[in-house]
Amino acid sequence: MAQRIDLIVELIEYQTEAPFRNLTALLLRAQELAKTRNLIAHNPLVLDIYEHPDGDIQVKENIVSLLKDNYRISLSELEQFSSEAEQLATDLYVCATEVFSALKA
């Protein structure tokens, strides 16, 4: 996907109208989110279980990278990522509509 985004950005980089600049920014954000998406999709969900000295037990759900040491995504970070990805999809749809309208004009 990164190569496709790079190609689209390269094709529209000389367009100065706002819809094209907005599309470029949104596509670059999508490219960044894709890295996190890949980490989520290709790594396991684990339970980290901690026992405190007072005997209290704490359980945390995390997605843990098998390749990057100590790289984890917590459940709350996953929820935040999901919300951001959904908003980005909406923004991309709206922006793409504006770009197509600008191209027709």
C-alpha positions in Angstrom: 0.0 0.0 0.0 2.9 2.4 0.7 4.0 2.3 -2.9 0.6 3.1 -4.1 0.2 6.0 -1.8 3.7 7.3 -2.8 2.6 7.1 -6.5 -0.6 9.0 -5.9 1.2 11.7 -3.8 3.8 12.0 -6.6 1.1 12.4 -9.2 -0.8 15.2 -7.4 2.1 16.9 -5.7 2.1 19.8 -8.2 -1.6 20.5 -7.7 -2.0 23.6 -5.6 -5.7 23.5 -4.9 -6.8 22.8 -1.3 -8.5 19.5 -2.0 -5.3 18.1 -3.5 -3.2 19.3 -0.6 -5.7 17.8 1.9 -5.7 14.5 0.0 -1.9 14.4 0.2 -1.9 15.0 4.0 -4.6 12.4 4.5 -2.8 9.8 2.4 0.4 10.3 4.3 -1.5 9.9 7.5 -3.0 6.6 6.2 0.5 5.5 5.3 1.6 6.0 8.9 -1.5 4.3 10.3 -0.8 1.3 8.0 2.3 0.6 10.0 0.3 0.3 13.2 -2.4 -1.7 11.4 0.2 -4.2 10.3 1.5 -4.6 13.8 -2.0 -5.3 15.0 -2.8 -7.7 12.2 0.3 -9.7 12.3 1.1 -10.1 16.0 -0.6 -11.9 18.9 -2.9 -10.7 21.6 -1.3 -11.6 24.9 -2.3 -11.3 28.6 0.3 -9.7 30.8 -0.3 -10.8 34.4 1.4 -9.0 37.2 1.4 -9.8 40.9 2.1 -6.9 43.2 4.0 -7.4 46.5 0.7 -6.9 48.3 -0.8 -9.9 46.5 -3.0 -7.8 44.1 -3.1 -9.3 40.6 -3.4 -7.1 37.5 -4.1 -8.4 34.0 -3.5 -6.3 30.9 -4.3 -7.1 27.3 -1.7 -6.2 24.8 -0.7 -6.8 21.2 3.0 -7.6 21.3 5.4 -7.3 18.4 7.3 -10.5 17.6 10.0 -8.6 15.9 10.4 -5.3 17.9 11.5 -5.8 21.5 9.1 -4.3 24.0 6.7 -2.9 21.4 3.2 -3.2 22.7 -0.2 -1.8 21.9 -2.6 -1.8 24.8 -6.4 -2.3 24.5 -7.0 1.4 25.0 -4.4 2.3 22.3 -6.1 -0.2 20.0 -9.5 1.5 20.6 -7.9 4.9 19.9 -6.3 3.6 16.7 -9.6 2.2 15.6 -11.4 5.5 16.1 -8.7 7.4 14.2 -8.7 4.9 11.3 -12.5 5.3 11.1 -12.3 9.1 11.0 -9.5 9.0 8.5 -11.6 6.7 6.2 -14.5 9.3 6.4 -12.2 12.2 5.8 -10.6 10.4 2.8 -14.0 9.7 1.3 -15.0 13.4 1.6 -11.7 14.6 0.3 -11.7 12.2 -2.7 -15.2 13.5 -3.6 -13.8 17.1 -3.5 -10.8 16.1 -5.6 -13.0 14.4 -8.3 -15.2 17.5 -8.4 -12.1 19.7 -8.9 -10.9 17.5 -11.7 -14.2 17.7 -13.5 -14.2 21.5 -13.3 
